[in-house]
Amino acid sequence: MDTSLWIRPTRPADEAALTAMLARCSPDAVRRRFHGAVGASATAELRREANWSPTHRSWVAAARTVDRTTSDGPRGEVHAAVHAEVHGVITLAWGGSRTVGEVEVAFLVEDGWTRHGIGRALFGAAVLEAAREGVPALLARVEGSNDGARRFLRAVAPGATTRFVGAAEFEMDLPVRPAAALATGLERWEAIA
């Protein structure tokens, strides 16, 4: 079995794969990503993530697995089955206007695929896009109890600042530094547009 992973922009056909990924995520991961929104609200957000717009752009970490089997017949034919799944997503969301407001970043990596560099590579793709758009910093909203996310964001965004905003939530300002984005490990991923 061979598995290749890549980072690419989302497309409308990804909606079903994003929904399947959400079903594989733990309730805790879903709650932290969607800040408590579940069901129809989370599904509506996934639909938006699958469809790029001037104010909403997303990338997925997708895996393609090829299973090769050899038949028991006299010729020993080789058969291959290809499976593709999405294991992570990151989104940049501009405020109501492209010229005014903040650009928020949010991501979700499937529980079984954390600590494999997917979050770092997704963040790198989002930072490179933000830099192309002239965005100086990204805003991340993080639950107060999510220490891991705050540590992760400080690691991938050197110079990040954090402030408590109440209701058990932090806001983090993440400087957009393309050179730092490339150091996130994005270069080791096969980027497919």
C-alpha positions as CSV (number, residue, x, y, z in Angstrom):
1,M,0.0,0.0,0.0
2,D,1.4,3.4,-1.0
3,T,0.1,6.7,0.4
4,S,0.9,10.1,-0.9
5,L,-0.3,13.3,0.8
6,W,-0.7,16.7,-0.8
7,I,-2.0,20.2,0.0
8,R,-4.3,21.8,-2.6
9,P,-7.1,24.4,-2.8
10,T,-10.5,23.1,-2.1
11,R,-13.0,22.5,-4.9
12,P,-16.8,21.9,-4.9
13,A,-16.3,18.2,-5.2
14,D,-14.6,18.2,-1.8
15,E,-17.8,18.8,0.1
16,A,-18.5,15.0,0.5
17,A,-14.9,14.3,1.5
18,L,-15.0,17.2,4.1
19,T,-18.2,15.8,5.5
20,A,-16.7,12.3,5.8
21,M,-13.6,13.8,7.5
22,L,-15.9,15.6,10.0
23,A,-17.6,12.3,10.8
24,R,-14.2,10.7,11.6
25,C,-13.2,13.6,13.9
26,S,-13.8,13.3,17.7
27,P,-16.6,15.4,19.2
28,D,-13.9,17.4,21.1
29,A,-12.0,18.3,17.8
30,V,-15.3,19.4,16.2
31,R,-16.3,21.5,19.2
32,R,-12.9,23.2,19.2
33,R,-12.9,23.9,15.5
34,F,-16.5,25.2,15.3
35,H,-16.6,26.7,18.8
36,G,-19.6,24.6,19.8
37,A,-21.5,24.7,16.5
38,V,-22.6,21.2,15.4
39,G,-25.0,19.6,12.9
40,A,-26.4,21.9,10.2
41,S,-24.1,24.8,11.3
42,A,-20.9,22.8,10.9
43,T,-22.2,21.3,7.6
44,A,-22.9,24.7,6.2
45,E,-19.4,25.8,7.1
46,L,-18.0,22.8,5.3
47,R,-20.0,23.6,2.2
48,R,-18.5,27.1,2.3
49,E,-15.0,25.7,2.7
50,A,-15.5,23.6,-0.4
51,N,-16.4,26.6,-2.5
52,W,-13.8,29.4,-2.9
53,S,-15.0,33.0,-3.0
54,P,-13.3,36.4,-2.8
55,T,-13.8,36.4,0.9
56,H,-13.4,32.7,1.8
57,R,-10.6,30.4,0.7
58,S,-9.7,26.9,1.9
59,W,-7.1,24.2,1.3
60,V,-7.2,20.5,2.1
61,A,-4.6,17.9,3.0
62,A,-5.6,15.0,1.0
63,A,-4.2,11.4,0.9
64,R,-4.3,9.1,-2.0
65,T,-3.7,5.4,-1.1
66,V,-3.1,2.8,-3.8
67,D,-3.6,-0.8,-2.7
68,R,-2.0,-3.3,-5.1
69,T,-3.0,-6.9,-5.0
70,T,-1.9,-9.8,-7.1
71,S,-4.4,-12.4,-8.2
72,D,-4.0,-16.1,-7.5
73,G,-4.5,-16.9,-11.2
74,P,-1.9,-18.4,-13.5
75,R,-0.9,-15.0,-14.8
76,G,-0.6,-13.3,-11.4
77,E,-2.3,-10.1,-12.6
78,V,-1.8,-7.0,-10.5
79,H,-4.9,-5.0,-9.5
80,A,-4.8,-1.6,-8.0
81,A,-7.5,0.2,-6.0
82,V,-7.1,3.9,-5.4
83,H,-8.7,5.6,-2.4
84,A,-8.7,9.3,-1.7
85,E,-9.5,11.0,1.6
86,V,-9.3,14.5,3.1
87,H,-7.6,14.6,6.5
88,G,-7.3,18.3,7.2
89,V,-8.6,21.7,6.1
90,I,-7.6,25.3,6.7
91,T,-9.6,28.4,5.8
92,L,-8.9,32.1,5.4
93,A,-12.0,34.2,5.9
94,W,-12.1,37.9,5.2
95,G,-14.6,40.1,7.0
96,G,-17.6,41.4,5.1
97,S,-15.4,43.5,2.9
98,R,-12.1,42.6,1.3
99,T,-10.8,46.1,2.1
100,V,-11.9,46.4,5.7
101,G,-11.6,44.1,8.6
102,E,-9.5,41.1,9.7
103,V,-8.6,37.9,8.0
104,E,-9.4,35.0,10.2
105,V,-7.7,31.6,9.9
106,A,-9.3,28.4,11.1
107,F,-8.3,24.8,10.6
108,L,-9.2,21.2,11.5
109,V,-7.0,18.1,11.2
110,E,-8.5,14.7,11.7
111,D,-7.6,13.2,15.1
112,G,-5.7,10.2,13.7
113,W,-3.6,12.5,11.4
114,T,-2.4,15.0,14.0
115,R,1.4,15.3,14.6
116,H,2.3,14.3,11.0
117,G,3.0,17.9,9.8
118,I,-0.4,18.4,8.1
119,G,-1.4,21.4,10.2
120,R,2.0,23.0,9.6
121,A,1.7,22.4,5.8
122,L,-1.8,23.7,5.7
123,F,-0.8,26.8,7.7
124,G,2.1,27.4,5.2
125,A,-0.3,27.3,2.3
126,A,-2.6,29.8,4.0
127,V,0.2,32.2,4.9
128,L,1.6,32.1,1.3
129,E,-1.9,33.1,0.0
130,A,-2.2,35.8,2.7
131,A,1.2,37.2,1.7
132,R,0.1,37.3,-2.0
133,E,-3.0,39.2,-1.0
134,G,-0.9,41.7,1.1
135,V,-2.4,40.6,4.4
136,P,0.0,41.6,7.3
137,A,-1.5,39.3,10.0
138,L,-4.1,36.6,10.5
139,L,-6.5,36.3,13.4
140,A,-7.1,33.0,15.1
141,R,-9.8,32.5,17.7
142,V,-8.9,29.7,20.1
143,E,-10.9,28.2,23.0
144,G,-9.4,29.1,26.4
145,S,-8.8,25.4,27.2
146,N,-7.1,24.6,23.9
147,D,-3.4,25.0,25.1
148,G,-2.2,22.8,22.3
149,A,-3.6,25.1,19.6
150,R,-2.0,28.1,21.1
151,R,1.4,26.3,21.4
152,F,1.1,25.2,17.8
153,L,0.2,28.6,16.5
154,R,3.1,30.2,18.4
155,A,5.4,27.6,16.8
156,V,4.3,28.2,13.2
157,A,3.9,32.0,13.5
158,P,6.9,33.4,15.3
159,G,6.0,36.7,17.0
160,A,2.3,35.7,17.5
161,T,0.5,37.7,20.2
162,T,-2.3,36.4,22.4
163,R,-5.0,38.2,24.3
164,F,-7.9,36.9,26.4
165,V,-11.2,38.3,25.0
166,G,-13.6,36.7,27.5
167,A,-16.1,33.9,27.3
168,A,-13.2,31.5,27.6
169,E,-11.7,32.5,24.3
170,F,-8.3,33.9,23.1
171,E,-7.5,35.8,20.0
172,M,-4.1,35.4,18.5
173,D,-2.6,37.8,15.9
174,L,-0.3,35.8,13.7
175,P,2.2,37.7,11.6
176,V,2.3,36.7,7.9
177,R,5.9,35.8,7.1
178,P,6.3,33.8,3.9
179,A,9.8,32.7,4.7
180,A,8.5,31.3,8.0
181,A,5.6,29.6,6.1
182,L,8.1,27.7,3.9
183,A,9.9,26.5,7.0
184,T,6.6,24.9,8.2
185,G,7.4,21.9,6.1
186,L,5.2,22.8,3.1
187,E,8.1,22.1,0.7
188,R,7.9,18.4,1.6
189,W,4.3,18.1,0.5
190,E,3.3,17.6,-3.1
191,A,1.3,20.8,-3.8
192,I,-1.4,20.2,-6.4
193,A,-3.5,23.1,-7.6
